[in-house]
Amino acid sequence: MSDEVAAARKKRVEEMQALPFDGQAYKRLVEAGLTWLRANQEMVNALNVFPVPDGDTGTNMVLTMQSAYDEIADSGHHKVGDMAAAVSQGALMGARGNSGVILSQIWRGISRGLEGAEVLTGENFARALTSASETAYRGVVRPVEGTILTVSKDIGIAAVAALEETQDPIEILEKVIIAGKESVDHTPELLPVLKDAGVVDSGGMGLFLILEGMMRYIYGEPLDTPTLSVKPMAALDMENAMHAVEEGQDFEVVVDFYPSGELELKSFYEKLEEMGTSIQVGEGDGMYRMHIHVPLENRYLPIDYIMELGTVTDVAMENLVAQMDELNKNSDYDRLELTNIDPGEIAIVTVSPGPGISRIFASLGVAAIVEGGQTMNPSTKELLAAFENLPTDKVIILPNNKNIVLAAQAASDVTVKEVHVVPSRTIPQGLAAMLMHNPDGDLATIAEKMLQSLDTVRTGEVTTATRTVEIDGVNVKTGQVIALLDGKLVLAASTVDEACLSLLEKADMDEYELITLYMGADYPRAEANRVGDLIQEKYPDHEIEMLDGGQPHYQLILSIE
């Protein structure tokens, strides 16, 4: 750091220290944390280590933070305790995925530590960060070290230690950030799967970035330019980049190019940010791939700009608005015939990743369906909205995905209705649970029967690896077909049929009679039928059923009963 930069930082800090650290100052810090996290969202997503399409930690944390900030954006609270309480409420209602729910609990703990406070002080700041860690740990049934939980704990410890040297909250924040970075860097030593994959914990990094964004605001440093890193070409997730098409994102433009000289990333990003959003840049063998969403009038600007930098080898452009219109036109969600619930009956709320699976759930008697699944985790607020207006106070939630269980539990905690969460982690488990449903039964009894039914079915999932990694002794290369059995990676293969047959061998099929294959949205029906025929040939005594699932990311989901 140059003397000039250090002097500017010192002056800015002194100016901030002279101002009251009230609720409005707290709001500005929350906004800064959100802005910096969003700028580095794709980097956090890329840190997810499992070779399945689950790179959504950054997205989930951004959406959770956005909900927290939306709650306070127009707030005039001057007491820091009141503003912290509002942030906590907003984060809880917008919590998405495990990382989002844990983040909401961190904000909840901070709120508890600042309850009744007029301004932020060194003492109540340290107390708040300690409370944040304690609350986050309590919210997780089986805490795992080397995750966001560990980082939150180390941050709290650092804050308390800092009190011995200073009572100034800004100086404490500086020390906390140093400790947070050290903690993030240490996560691979605590969680072997991170070390094997060569990454740090994504949730811990997200928490660090929020705090770093606050500090950058205090220093007067920019918050809209991401940490300058380029992903490998294969790690670019173009499909998921269009999952949230917002106003002004009319066209998706992808350009492959060879730069004439060294690519200066900072100015490259800055120029692209003038044109559009959802920017991703990947590199492979000297070639770069740039992805961006732009409004209609800017659709040719990225191409023209990159032609100035080097040789363009390929251009792809898609009309996102037209695509989304087509998707909406073909959606079956609005045409589902859900079960009408009378007062006093048990209502089932389920999460479904595809229209075909939604139709099956509807036929089994669910009262509400929330769209969600891998990479599209619904928020606590969305789950709550699904049952709050139902004419009954008896509700059972089936999350059907391990990343949605915590959000479902959070929804059950903030309603006056009696809600049981049956922690189904897969679609087959959720469907098995529905067979136990009796709307007129005792709520606790039905929930318990559903819970017991989860062990009666095994789940196979077949998808494509998004990165090269070794997990649980299985070596996986990017682009390979991989199979998971009950959520655990068990093999990698070159084809879908090879993956399915090898998966079933590991499932001990002698104990089961029925194999149901749920076909993914992008997997050709003819190919699925061919796989079904191969399975039937190998297991002639088993009943094979083929159903349209419509789920993204997974070519096939197998229910083994």
C-alpha positions, -999 to +999 in steps of 0.1 A: +000+000+000+014+034-010+018+062+015-008+082-004-034+054-002-027+049+035-030+086+042-064+087+024-076+057+043-066+073+076-083+105+068-115+088+058-115+066+090-111+097+111-140+114+094-162+083+100-151+081+136-162+117+142-198+108+131-223+090+154-224+053+146-262+051+147-289+032+128-284+051+096-247+044+096-254+008+102-278+008+072-250+022+050-227-006+062-253-033+054-257-018+019-220-018+014-217-054+025-244-064+000-229-045-028-194-060-024-209-095-020-229-091-052-198-079-070-181-111-061-211-134-063-199-155-091-165-160-074-183-173-043-205-196-065-174-210-081-160-221-047-187-248-042-167-281-043-191-309-051-192-317-088-229-313-091-248-282-103-249-267-068-228-236-073-253-212-057-239-202-024-231-167-036-265-164-052-283-175-021-263-152+002-269-122-021-306-129-023-307-132+015-288-099+019-310-082-006-340-091+014-324-078+045-315-045+029-350-042+013-364-043+048-344-012+059-340+007+026-365+033+035-362+030+073-356+061+093-345+042+125-318+061+143-312+035+170-287+009+159-306-017+178-338-010+159-320-011+126-303-044+134-337-059+143-351-049+110-321-064+091-325-096+110-362-098+101-355-091+064-327-117+063-349-143+079-378-138+055-355-139+024-332-167+035-324-191+007-305-223+009-284-235+038-259-206+035-287-181+034-304-195+065-272-196+084-264-160+073-299-149+085-291-165+119-258-145+120-278-113+116-303-125+142-274-130+167-261-095+158-295-081+165-297-097+199-263-083+208-274-048+198-308-049+213-318-016+228-285+001+217-285+037+206-252+036+188-226+010+179-197+008+204-167-014+206-183-034+235-217-040+220-201-047+185-180-075+200-210-088+220-230-088+188-204-107+168-201-133+196-239-136+197-239-140+159-217-171+161-236-186+190-270-182+173-256-196+140-243-227+157-276-233+175-295-232+142-276-261+128-283-296+140-249-311+132-224-282+129-194-288+106-162-270+111-144-255+081-176-237+071-192-203+075-199-214+111-162-216+119-155-182+103-183-166+123-168-181+155-133-169+147-147-134+139-164-133+173-133-144+191-112-118+173-137-090+182-135-098+219-097-099+218-097-066+200-115-050+230-082-053+250-066-028+225-094-005+214-130+005+221-135+019+186-159-002+165-141+007+132-108-004+146-124-036+158-139-042+124-104-039+109-090-065+132-121-088+126-115-087+089-079-098+092-091-127+114-119-135+090-095-138+061-072-160+081-102-182+091-114-185+055-079-195+043-078-221+071-111-238+062-094-264+039-074-277+068-106-284+088-127-298+060-108-323+038-132-321+009-122-284+005-085-293+006-090-321-020-107-297-043-082-269-038-108-243-026-118-224+006-153-226+020-178-206-001-201-196+027-172-184+049-158-164+019-193-148+015-194-138+051-159-123+049-168-104+017-198-088+035-175-075+063-148-065+038-174-045+019-183-026+050-146-018+055-142-008+019-170+017+024-154+031+054-121+034+035-139+051+006-129+023-018-151+012-048-176-016-042-188-024-077-157-039-092-152-075-083-121-092-071-102-097-103-101-133-110-109-154-141-125-188-139-114-218-160-135-219-192-152-251-180-163-236-148-185-210-165-222-217-158-239-202-187-272-220-181-276-208-146-266-173-156-300-168-171-320-181-142-329-145-131-336-123-161-343-088-148-354-057-165-328-044-189-314-079-195-329-084-229-301-103-247-274-128-236-241-123-255-212-147-253-180-139-271-149-162-275-117-143-283-079-142-282-065-109-269-038-092-289-018-086-257-022-091-220-058-086-209-060-059-183-089-073-162-097-042-142-104-020-172-120-049-190-146-054-162-152-017-158-160-013-195-183-043-195-202-030-165-210+001-185-228-022-210-247-048-189-248-072-160-244-109-152-208-107-164-187-139-164-152-143-179-135-176-183-101-186-197-088-217-215-056-223-235-051-186-241-086-180-252-112-160-232-150-164-231-170-134-220-207-137-210-229-107-204-266-097-202-274-064-220-304-043-229-317-043-265-298-012-275-265-025-262-265-060-278-237-053-302-215-032-279-196-060-262-188-075-296-175-043-310-155-036-278-138-071-277-129-068-314-108-039-304-089-061-279-081-090-301-094-117-325-131-128-320-135-165-329-171-171-319-202-151-310-235-163-296-265-141-289-299-151-275-331-132-268-337-138-231-370-120-231-383-143-258-369-174-240-386-164-208-419-157-225-417-192-241-409-208-208-438-190-191-461-199-219-453-236-215-453-236-177-477-261-162-476-246-127-507-224-131-527-253-145-521-277-116-552-288-098-541-286-062-561-301-033-586-278-016-581-279+022-609-274+047-604-259+081-589-284+105-574-306+078-537-312+072-522-292+043-491-305+026-467-280+011-440-294-011-411-282-031-408-293-067-381-287-094-401-295-125-437-294-139-439-332-143-430-338-107-454-311-097-482-328-115-474-361-096-474-343-062-507-326-071-523-359-079-512-372-045-531-344-027-507-315-019-522-282-011-494-260-023-463-263-045-432-241-043-409-241-073-374-250-062-346-274-061-309-275-070-296-240-077-331-225-072-337-226-034-369-209-023-367-184+005-382-186+039-407-159+028-418-180-003-423-211+018-442-191+044-464-175+017-473-210+004-493-219+035-500-187+054-533-182+036-545-218+035-577-222+056-561-245+082-536-242+110-521-277+104-493-279+079-466-303+068-437-291+046-417-315+024-385-297+013-373-325-010-338-311-011-310-309+015-304-273+008-341-263+015-346-280+049-332-251+070-353-226+051-384-248+057-376-250+094-371-212+096-406-208+080-421-230+106-405-209+134-421-176+123-457-187+119-485-191+145-497-222+126-486-256+137-461-267+111-441-299+109-411-301+086-405-336+074-369-334+062-372-351+028-339-346+010-349-359-024-379-361-047-385-398-042-384-393-005-411-366-008-433-388-030-429-417-005-439-394+023-471-383+004-483-420+004-486-416+042-508-385+040-543-385+056-558-350+057-581-359+085-554-376+106-535-364+137-508-339+126-480-353+147-489-389+138-490-382+101-457-363+102-441-392+121-453-417+095-440-395+068-406-393+085-404-431+088-413-435+052-382-416+041-361-447+047-383-469+025-370-455-007-335-450-022-327-421-046-304-421-075-295-389-093-276-386-126-261-354-137-230-339-153-199-328-134-191-291-134-155-294-122-126-318-119-123-330-083-118-361-061-146-367-035-150-398-013-124-416-033-142-409-066-122-391-093-143-369-114-134-349-145-154-319-158-180-331-183-183-366-170-216-381-161-218-387-123-242-406-101-253-399-066-269-425-043-289-410-015-270-378-019-235-393-019-213-393-050-206-429-059-193-430-094-183-412-126-190-426-161-188-416-197-225-421-205-259-418-188-268-455-193-234-466-178-240-443-148-275-457-142-266-493-145-235-489-122-256-469-097-282-497-095-255-523-089-244-503-058-280-501-046-284-538-038-314-543-060-323-577-046-341-558-017-363-538-041-390-543-066-398-510-084-375-486-103-391-453-114-372-430-137-381-393-137-369-377-170-352-344-169-363-313-189-334-314-213-329-352-216-344-367-248-373-390-242-359-415-267-326-417-248-345-421-215-366-449-229-334-466-242-319-464-207-352-478-193-350-508-217-314-515-206-324-515-170-353-538-177-330-561-196-306-563-166-334-565-140-362-585-157-380-593-124-383-556-114-410-533-125-397-503-144-417-471-147-409-440-168-423-406-159-418-370-171-401-351-143-391-319-161-364-312-136-333-291-147-297-302-143-304-339-137-309-361-168-326-387-146-338-391-110-343-427-100-366-439-072-357-474-060-385-490-039 
